[in-house]
Amino acid sequence: MPKKEYTCTACPKGCTVEVEFEDDEIIDISGYTCVRGKEYVKDEFHDPRRILTTTVKIKNAKYPRIPVRTETGVPKDKLDCCLDALQDVELEAPVGVGDIVIENVCDTEISVATSRSLDLVPEKDRTAVSHT
């Protein structure tokens, strides 16, 4: 019977959890030490998701980029699509924490929001960007 190993990230222990499966159905899960670990591995086996964190451009702010993140985990097979969707986004200051950048990114029903605030600042106070 095929087996697959996962390192659980549900808690700081980082248990190595083994899943035995057949025809994409879980037969047995072993190695977890808490219920959260068992649920994490079930989800990871059937529908792996990741929180996407990155930055997008912002105009008229102290810094040229602002951090953004998805509100929940995105299916792993949609991460590249989400990054492509964010590549050409350019916000304009002022921006607050939690402002929505894209709703329903890549038809996931998940929004991307800002992770910090950036105020509108005069050009002389903006951080210079080196493109070397």
DRENDRENGU-566102 format. One line per field, with one value per residue: residue number from 0; residue in three letters; chain; x, y, z of N, C-alpha, C, O, CB in turn. Coordinates in nm, 3 decimals, m for minus. Glycine has a CB too. Layout:
% DRENDRENGU-566102
num <- NUM	...
residuo <- Ala	...
cadena <- A	...
nx <- X	...
ny <- Y	...
nz <- Z	...
cax <- X	...
cay <- Y	...
caz <- Z	...
cx <- X	...
cy <- Y	...
cz <- Z	...
ox <- X	...
oy <- Y	...
oz <- Z	...
cbx <- X	...
cby <- Y	...
cbz <- Z	...
***
This chain:
% DRENDRENGU-566102
num <- 0	1	2	3	4	5	6	7	8	9	10	11	12	13	14	15	16	17	18	19	20	21	22	23	24	25	26	27	28	29	30	31	32	33	34	35	36	37	38	39	40	41	42	43	44	45	46	47	48	49	50	51	52	53	54	55	56	57	58	59	60	61	62	63	64	65	66	67	68	69	70	71	72	73	74	75	76	77	78	79	80	81	82	83	84	85	86	87	88	89	90	91	92	93	94	95	96	97	98	99	100	101	102	103	104	105	106	107	108	109	110	111	112	113	114	115	116	117	118	119	120	121	122	123	124	125	126	127	128	129	130	131
residuo <- Met	Pro	Lys	Lys	Glu	Tyr	Thr	Cys	Thr	Ala	Cys	Pro	Lys	Gly	Cys	Thr	Val	Glu	Val	Glu	Phe	Glu	Asp	Asp	Glu	Ile	Ile	Asp	Ile	Ser	Gly	Tyr	Thr	Cys	Val	Arg	Gly	Lys	Glu	Tyr	Val	Lys	Asp	Glu	Phe	His	Asp	Pro	Arg	Arg	Ile	Leu	Thr	Thr	Thr	Val	Lys	Ile	Lys	Asn	Ala	Lys	Tyr	Pro	Arg	Ile	Pro	Val	Arg	Thr	Glu	Thr	Gly	Val	Pro	Lys	Asp	Lys	Leu	Asp	Cys	Cys	Leu	Asp	Ala	Leu	Gln	Asp	Val	Glu	Leu	Glu	Ala	Pro	Val	Gly	Val	Gly	Asp	Ile	Val	Ile	Glu	Asn	Val	Cys	Asp	Thr	Glu	Ile	Ser	Val	Ala	Thr	Ser	Arg	Ser	Leu	Asp	Leu	Val	Pro	Glu	Lys	Asp	Arg	Thr	Ala	Val	Ser	His	Thr
cadena <- A	A	A	A	A	A	A	A	A	A	A	A	A	A	A	A	A	A	A	A	A	A	A	A	A	A	A	A	A	A	A	A	A	A	A	A	A	A	A	A	A	A	A	A	A	A	A	A	A	A	A	A	A	A	A	A	A	A	A	A	A	A	A	A	A	A	A	A	A	A	A	A	A	A	A	A	A	A	A	A	A	A	A	A	A	A	A	A	A	A	A	A	A	A	A	A	A	A	A	A	A	A	A	A	A	A	A	A	A	A	A	A	A	A	A	A	A	A	A	A	A	A	A	A	A	A	A	A	A	A	A	A
nx <- 0.085	0.060	0.248	0.277	0.471	0.434	0.530	0.397	0.247	0.071	0.112	0.387	0.543	0.602	0.554	0.628	0.420	0.261	0.087	m0.114	m0.248	m0.495	m0.599	m0.641	m0.770	m0.760	m0.626	m0.497	m0.362	m0.072	0.156	0.099	0.053	m0.152	m0.497	m0.527	m0.312	m0.381	m0.606	m0.487	m0.319	m0.505	m0.638	m0.418	m0.355	m0.587	m0.660	m0.438	m0.336	m0.210	m0.118	m0.073	0.182	0.313	0.441	0.315	0.328	0.328	0.222	0.331	0.397	0.595	0.756	0.831	0.688	0.427	0.331	0.121	m0.141	m0.314	m0.645	m0.717	m0.602	m0.484	m0.561	m0.292	m0.240	m0.325	m0.154	0.046	m0.115	m0.235	m0.011	0.059	m0.167	m0.128	0.102	0.098	m0.039	m0.087	m0.101	m0.226	m0.113	m0.298	m0.303	m0.473	m0.437	m0.558	m0.704	m0.873	m0.714	m0.742	m1.042	m1.179	m0.960	m0.829	m1.059	m1.103	m1.259	m1.137	m0.993	m0.731	m0.545	m0.408	m0.124	m0.027	m0.031	0.020	0.100	0.024	0.297	0.523	0.724	1.000	1.040	1.025	1.147	1.432	1.470	1.685	1.776	1.972
ny <- m0.118	0.224	0.489	0.805	1.067	1.336	1.645	1.767	2.082	2.183	2.233	2.332	2.098	1.948	1.689	1.383	1.252	0.971	0.864	0.613	0.513	0.441	0.451	0.733	0.757	0.778	0.527	0.474	0.671	0.761	0.846	1.104	1.325	1.465	1.565	1.779	1.745	1.515	1.608	1.816	1.670	1.520	1.726	1.828	1.614	1.582	1.844	2.053	2.365	2.702	3.000	3.291	3.517	3.823	4.109	4.420	4.688	5.032	5.365	5.696	5.661	5.603	5.381	5.176	4.941	4.732	4.502	4.219	3.972	3.659	3.609	3.362	3.020	2.934	2.715	2.501	2.462	2.696	2.900	3.012	3.140	3.333	3.486	3.585	3.743	3.944	4.067	4.300	4.482	4.802	5.004	5.307	5.536	5.692	5.377	5.134	4.884	4.568	4.651	4.563	4.421	4.256	4.099	3.771	3.630	3.475	3.319	3.189	3.255	3.386	3.664	3.908	4.100	4.403	4.406	4.593	4.944	5.230	5.561	5.855	6.029	6.309	6.348	6.387	6.247	5.981	5.644	5.570	5.357	5.108	4.964	4.774
nz <- 0.000	m0.084	0.076	0.239	0.374	0.605	0.750	1.027	1.086	1.263	1.529	1.747	1.776	1.542	1.432	1.257	1.034	0.902	0.619	0.499	0.195	m0.057	m0.386	m0.372	m0.128	0.222	0.423	0.664	0.932	1.098	1.368	1.454	1.733	1.840	1.809	1.637	1.467	1.324	1.184	1.037	0.863	0.719	0.581	0.440	0.276	0.114	0.026	m0.008	0.123	0.132	0.304	0.127	0.116	0.016	m0.160	m0.293	m0.533	m0.431	m0.455	m0.368	m0.099	0.199	0.153	m0.138	m0.174	m0.039	0.214	0.155	0.204	0.170	0.291	0.389	0.362	0.038	m0.230	m0.317	m0.589	m0.702	m0.636	m0.808	m0.998	m0.833	m0.758	m1.012	m1.060	m0.874	m0.955	m1.123	m0.972	m0.834	m0.569	m0.413	m0.178	0.087	0.268	0.459	0.723	0.635	0.417	0.122	m0.152	m0.376	m0.451	m0.435	m0.557	m0.837	m0.874	m0.628	m0.418	m0.216	m0.057	m0.105	0.113	0.258	0.479	0.647	0.737	0.532	0.511	0.318	0.194	0.158	m0.137	m0.083	0.150	0.092	0.061	m0.125	m0.410	m0.513	m0.816	m0.875
cax <- 0.000	0.143	0.256	0.331	0.504	0.414	0.572	0.281	0.274	m0.044	0.165	0.533	0.612	0.652	0.551	0.630	0.295	0.259	m0.046	m0.129	m0.365	m0.522	m0.693	m0.666	m0.845	m0.675	m0.654	m0.447	m0.275	0.002	0.266	0.054	0.040	m0.270	m0.608	m0.500	m0.220	m0.456	m0.689	m0.396	m0.272	m0.620	m0.654	m0.300	m0.365	m0.698	m0.672	m0.332	m0.352	m0.107	m0.137	0.019	0.229	0.402	0.429	0.273	0.374	0.243	0.269	0.315	0.415	0.735	0.825	0.776	0.607	0.351	0.301	m0.017	m0.156	m0.449	m0.717	m0.712	m0.516	m0.519	m0.517	m0.154	m0.235	m0.365	m0.057	0.107	m0.218	m0.249	0.108	0.046	m0.270	m0.075	0.224	0.082	m0.118	m0.019	m0.190	m0.187	m0.126	m0.283	m0.362	m0.483	m0.427	m0.679	m0.769	m0.878	m0.638	m0.816	m1.146	m1.197	m0.842	m0.824	m1.184	m1.089	m1.346	m1.046	m0.944	m0.596	m0.555	m0.282	m0.081	0.016	m0.076	0.120	0.042	0.069	0.409	0.585	0.826	1.132	1.047	1.011	1.270	1.480	1.481	1.795	1.743	2.095
cay <- 0.000	0.346	0.571	0.940	1.131	1.479	1.708	1.842	2.218	2.227	2.282	2.341	1.969	1.909	1.542	1.318	1.176	0.885	0.835	0.502	0.543	0.360	0.520	0.868	0.750	0.748	0.402	0.486	0.784	0.730	0.935	1.231	1.318	1.540	1.562	1.882	1.686	1.424	1.691	1.885	1.577	1.490	1.841	1.837	1.504	1.603	1.980	2.135	2.510	2.786	3.145	3.357	3.649	3.884	4.255	4.485	4.826	5.138	5.499	5.808	5.616	5.606	5.269	5.150	4.819	4.709	4.359	4.172	3.829	3.607	3.603	3.221	2.939	2.921	2.585	2.510	2.470	2.831	2.999	3.084	3.230	3.445	3.571	3.655	3.845	4.052	4.122	4.434	4.567	4.917	5.080	5.446	5.573	5.611	5.243	5.084	4.740	4.495	4.698	4.457	4.449	4.180	4.008	3.648	3.614	3.353	3.244	3.105	3.315	3.434	3.799	3.947	4.226	4.461	4.360	4.710	5.074	5.324	5.693	5.941	6.111	6.392	6.278	6.398	6.153	5.843	5.566	5.548	5.217	5.078	4.852	4.711
caz <- 0.000	m0.087	0.197	0.221	0.501	0.620	0.875	1.073	1.132	1.343	1.657	1.741	1.785	1.411	1.421	1.126	1.025	0.785	0.567	0.405	0.113	m0.175	m0.475	m0.317	m0.003	0.338	0.491	0.801	0.965	1.220	1.402	1.510	1.879	1.883	1.714	1.536	1.370	1.238	1.094	0.946	0.759	0.632	0.492	0.354	0.179	0.021	m0.028	0.052	0.109	0.192	0.310	0.036	0.159	m0.081	m0.159	m0.417	m0.546	m0.377	m0.491	m0.275	0.039	0.243	0.088	m0.271	m0.174	0.084	0.229	0.143	0.229	0.151	0.418	0.432	0.276	m0.103	m0.282	m0.367	m0.735	m0.744	m0.588	m0.920	m1.053	m0.740	m0.774	m1.140	m1.045	m0.791	m1.014	m1.180	m0.883	m0.776	m0.481	m0.389	m0.038	0.208	0.272	0.595	0.744	0.602	0.295	0.021	m0.273	m0.478	m0.401	m0.512	m0.640	m0.919	m0.851	m0.509	m0.317	m0.112	m0.084	m0.067	0.189	0.304	0.611	0.725	0.689	0.483	0.491	0.209	0.240	0.054	m0.216	m0.020	0.262	0.045	0.054	m0.261	m0.448	m0.604	m0.906	m0.921
cx <- 0.090	0.135	0.314	0.356	0.482	0.480	0.459	0.324	0.158	m0.002	0.318	0.609	0.670	0.657	0.563	0.511	0.295	0.115	m0.036	m0.256	m0.376	m0.627	m0.735	m0.757	m0.751	m0.722	m0.615	m0.358	m0.205	0.113	0.224	0.038	m0.078	m0.375	m0.585	m0.408	m0.290	m0.540	m0.603	m0.357	m0.386	m0.640	m0.539	m0.304	m0.470	m0.699	m0.565	m0.350	m0.239	m0.154	m0.032	0.054	0.328	0.391	0.376	0.325	0.273	0.307	0.244	0.323	0.563	0.817	0.759	0.687	0.539	0.320	0.151	m0.021	m0.299	m0.514	m0.724	m0.619	m0.573	m0.479	m0.379	m0.147	m0.280	m0.263	0.005	0.009	m0.234	m0.131	0.102	m0.056	m0.220	0.043	0.209	m0.003	m0.031	m0.121	m0.142	m0.214	m0.228	m0.357	m0.364	m0.465	m0.561	m0.755	m0.762	m0.807	m0.706	m0.919	m1.150	m1.081	m0.843	m0.943	m1.175	m1.188	m1.266	m0.997	m0.800	m0.608	m0.417	m0.253	m0.030	m0.045	0.044	0.049	0.096	0.182	0.464	0.699	0.963	1.150	1.035	1.146	1.307	1.494	1.597	1.759	1.869	2.099
cy <- 0.124	0.423	0.706	0.998	1.281	1.524	1.800	1.980	2.273	2.280	2.281	2.207	1.923	1.758	1.497	1.224	1.099	0.853	0.717	0.529	0.445	0.433	0.656	0.869	0.710	0.619	0.413	0.608	0.748	0.833	1.068	1.215	1.400	1.535	1.664	1.828	1.594	1.503	1.765	1.794	1.536	1.602	1.850	1.730	1.536	1.740	2.070	2.283	2.582	2.930	3.205	3.493	3.699	4.036	4.302	4.628	4.921	5.272	5.595	5.768	5.621	5.497	5.239	5.025	4.803	4.559	4.331	4.023	3.787	3.594	3.462	3.147	2.925	2.780	2.597	2.523	2.606	2.938	3.078	3.181	3.353	3.541	3.649	3.768	3.966	4.127	4.265	4.527	4.682	4.998	5.224	5.479	5.686	5.478	5.197	4.933	4.676	4.547	4.588	4.504	4.382	4.093	3.886	3.625	3.476	3.260	3.148	3.144	3.363	3.573	3.813	4.084	4.275	4.415	4.473	4.835	5.149	5.454	5.757	6.027	6.195	6.315	6.280	6.298	6.006	5.774	5.543	5.398	5.201	4.956	4.785	4.565
cz <- 0.000	0.044	0.160	0.358	0.494	0.749	0.916	1.123	1.217	1.480	1.648	1.744	1.652	1.392	1.276	1.122	0.894	0.747	0.471	0.327	m0.003	m0.257	m0.419	m0.194	0.109	0.404	0.638	0.815	1.096	1.242	1.460	1.661	1.931	1.773	1.602	1.427	1.273	1.138	0.992	0.830	0.666	0.530	0.392	0.244	0.072	m0.047	0.034	0.020	0.179	0.196	0.217	0.093	0.055	m0.065	m0.294	m0.416	m0.482	m0.412	m0.376	m0.128	0.073	0.173	m0.046	m0.278	m0.038	0.094	0.220	0.171	0.198	0.287	0.476	0.337	0.136	m0.148	m0.348	m0.518	m0.789	m0.703	m0.701	m0.984	m0.964	m0.751	m0.904	m1.130	m0.967	m0.854	m1.062	m1.093	m0.832	m0.699	m0.471	m0.243	m0.025	0.197	0.418	0.603	0.711	0.482	0.190	m0.105	m0.392	m0.407	m0.492	m0.609	m0.708	m0.894	m0.733	m0.400	m0.196	m0.153	m0.041	m0.003	0.230	0.447	0.699	0.666	0.632	0.452	0.364	0.263	0.125	m0.014	m0.149	0.094	0.222	0.036	m0.093	m0.286	m0.544	m0.686	m0.960	m0.889
ox <- 0.186	0.033	0.390	0.274	0.509	0.486	0.429	0.425	0.149	m0.072	0.373	0.729	0.777	0.756	0.514	0.504	0.326	0.033	0.041	m0.359	m0.280	m0.731	m0.854	m0.815	m0.671	m0.840	m0.688	m0.287	m0.270	0.159	0.310	0.013	m0.103	m0.344	m0.620	m0.423	m0.262	m0.544	m0.639	m0.361	m0.364	m0.655	m0.561	m0.260	m0.444	m0.736	m0.597	m0.377	m0.178	m0.222	0.087	m0.035	0.417	0.338	0.392	0.361	0.153	0.428	0.150	0.263	0.647	0.933	0.642	0.617	0.587	0.286	0.068	0.082	m0.391	m0.447	m0.734	m0.564	m0.694	m0.374	m0.354	m0.057	m0.273	m0.284	0.015	0.047	m0.244	m0.149	0.136	m0.035	m0.264	0.079	0.301	m0.036	0.083	m0.215	m0.032	m0.323	m0.243	m0.458	m0.268	m0.476	m0.666	m0.860	m0.657	m0.835	m0.725	m0.885	m1.128	m1.102	m0.858	m0.929	m1.232	m1.200	m1.321	m0.962	m0.751	m0.673	m0.321	m0.344	0.005	m0.104	0.156	m0.049	0.199	0.167	0.454	0.762	1.036	1.263	1.033	1.247	1.224	1.527	1.606	1.715	1.873	2.196
oy <- 0.130	0.423	0.720	0.982	1.345	1.449	1.898	1.994	2.394	2.361	2.233	2.204	1.864	1.706	1.563	1.128	1.154	0.819	0.719	0.565	0.378	0.472	0.688	0.973	0.618	0.602	0.368	0.645	0.710	0.899	1.140	1.105	1.404	1.506	1.639	1.862	1.595	1.468	1.776	1.834	1.518	1.578	1.877	1.754	1.518	1.751	2.154	2.321	2.530	2.978	3.174	3.576	3.626	4.084	4.234	4.681	4.896	5.291	5.578	5.834	5.642	5.519	5.272	5.005	4.854	4.496	4.407	3.955	3.868	3.571	3.445	3.205	2.907	2.731	2.690	2.589	2.628	3.056	3.201	3.293	3.465	3.662	3.768	3.876	4.079	4.236	4.345	4.638	4.662	5.053	5.258	5.454	5.766	5.466	5.220	4.863	4.725	4.493	4.526	4.611	4.445	4.022	3.898	3.602	3.374	3.138	3.039	3.075	3.379	3.596	3.741	4.173	4.197	4.388	4.451	4.832	5.134	5.458	5.718	6.092	6.156	6.229	6.181	6.266	5.918	5.838	5.501	5.322	5.273	4.855	4.744	4.497
oz <- 0.076	0.113	0.064	0.449	0.393	0.847	0.847	1.192	1.239	1.540	1.549	1.716	1.650	1.341	1.184	1.199	0.788	0.832	0.375	0.384	m0.041	m0.205	m0.420	m0.161	0.094	0.435	0.727	0.722	1.193	1.148	1.512	1.711	2.052	1.657	1.487	1.310	1.153	1.020	0.875	0.714	0.546	0.411	0.274	0.132	m0.047	m0.164	0.118	m0.094	0.273	0.105	0.229	0.116	0.012	0.035	m0.395	m0.311	m0.478	m0.401	m0.298	m0.042	m0.015	0.139	m0.065	m0.378	0.063	m0.006	0.269	0.165	0.201	0.387	0.597	0.243	0.117	m0.107	m0.424	m0.571	m0.910	m0.733	m0.692	m1.020	m1.015	m0.752	m0.906	m1.185	m0.991	m0.810	m1.044	m1.135	m0.792	m0.756	m0.515	m0.191	m0.117	0.128	0.491	0.502	0.753	0.448	0.170	m0.159	m0.496	m0.312	m0.612	m0.728	m0.641	m0.892	m0.737	m0.299	m0.087	m0.269	0.046	m0.056	0.236	0.525	0.815	0.558	0.680	0.377	0.311	0.367	0.009	0.047	m0.157	0.131	0.307	0.007	m0.174	m0.195	m0.644	m0.631	m1.076	m0.921
cbx <- m0.097	0.099	0.342	0.235	0.648	0.263	0.710	0.207	0.298	m0.143	0.115	0.581	0.518	0.788	0.421	0.766	0.170	0.339	m0.108	m0.134	m0.359	m0.570	m0.816	m0.727	m0.963	m0.677	m0.580	m0.370	m0.356	0.062	0.347	m0.081	0.167	m0.233	m0.741	m0.437	m0.111	m0.547	m0.771	m0.270	m0.209	m0.749	m0.663	m0.172	m0.400	m0.827	m0.814	m0.195	m0.488	0.026	m0.125	m0.041	0.294	0.367	0.565	0.117	0.397	0.225	0.198	0.185	0.359	0.742	0.823	0.888	0.695	0.219	0.356	m0.076	m0.119	m0.447	m0.857	m0.855	m0.496	m0.448	m0.621	m0.075	m0.322	m0.500	0.052	0.158	m0.353	m0.262	0.236	0.005	m0.393	m0.033	0.267	0.019	m0.175	0.050	m0.198	m0.265	0.012	m0.332	m0.283	m0.617	m0.385	m0.767	m0.703	m1.025	m0.491	m0.718	m1.287	m1.328	m0.713	m0.694	m1.219	m0.947	m1.452	m0.926	m1.031	m0.498	m0.645	m0.287	0.028	0.170	m0.144	0.195	0.070	m0.048	0.521	0.638	0.837	1.154	0.941	0.941	1.253	1.615	1.349	1.928	1.655	2.215
cby <- 0.000	0.436	0.501	1.030	1.100	1.516	1.786	1.764	2.310	2.111	2.195	2.424	1.864	1.967	1.487	1.242	1.270	0.756	0.959	0.361	0.687	0.216	0.434	0.955	0.649	0.865	0.285	0.359	0.919	0.588	0.958	1.276	1.367	1.686	1.591	2.006	1.611	1.331	1.791	1.934	1.453	1.470	1.971	1.822	1.372	1.583	2.037	2.088	2.555	2.774	3.201	3.370	3.643	3.839	4.323	4.481	4.862	5.124	5.549	5.875	5.472	5.588	5.143	5.135	4.694	4.794	4.309	4.203	3.793	3.471	3.657	3.156	2.803	3.031	2.529	2.388	2.362	2.865	2.930	2.985	3.155	3.393	3.486	3.557	3.786	3.997	4.036	4.423	4.483	5.004	5.016	5.543	5.617	5.688	5.142	5.122	4.708	4.496	4.830	4.418	4.400	4.092	4.078	3.653	3.633	3.276	3.166	3.114	3.214	3.335	3.902	3.949	4.207	4.616	4.256	4.721	5.156	5.269	5.782	6.028	6.021	6.524	6.339	6.539	6.186	5.840	5.430	5.620	5.164	5.055	4.901	4.779
cbz <- 0.123	m0.203	0.306	0.137	0.540	0.620	0.860	1.185	1.012	1.361	1.778	1.854	1.838	1.389	1.482	1.100	1.034	0.811	0.495	0.479	0.062	m0.136	m0.500	m0.424	m0.015	0.440	0.424	0.843	0.978	1.213	1.283	1.444	1.945	1.918	1.785	1.600	1.441	1.324	1.176	1.021	0.824	0.716	0.573	0.437	0.250	0.092	0.000	0.003	0.166	0.113	0.459	m0.107	0.301	m0.229	m0.126	m0.434	m0.694	m0.221	m0.620	m0.300	0.058	0.395	0.179	m0.370	m0.205	0.085	0.362	0.002	0.375	0.076	0.401	0.433	0.336	m0.191	m0.384	m0.323	m0.795	m0.684	m0.507	m1.026	m1.065	m0.596	m0.769	m1.251	m0.976	m0.657	m1.129	m1.316	m0.763	m0.886	m0.342	m0.484	0.021	0.329	0.181	0.654	0.891	0.717	0.243	m0.011	m0.259	m0.567	m0.394	m0.589	m0.556	m0.892	m0.976	m0.454	m0.272	m0.090	m0.014	m0.192	0.313	0.297	0.597	0.729	0.804	0.356	0.611	0.151	0.300	0.115	m0.355	0.032	0.361	m0.091	0.128	m0.284	m0.512	m0.526	m1.022	m0.860
***
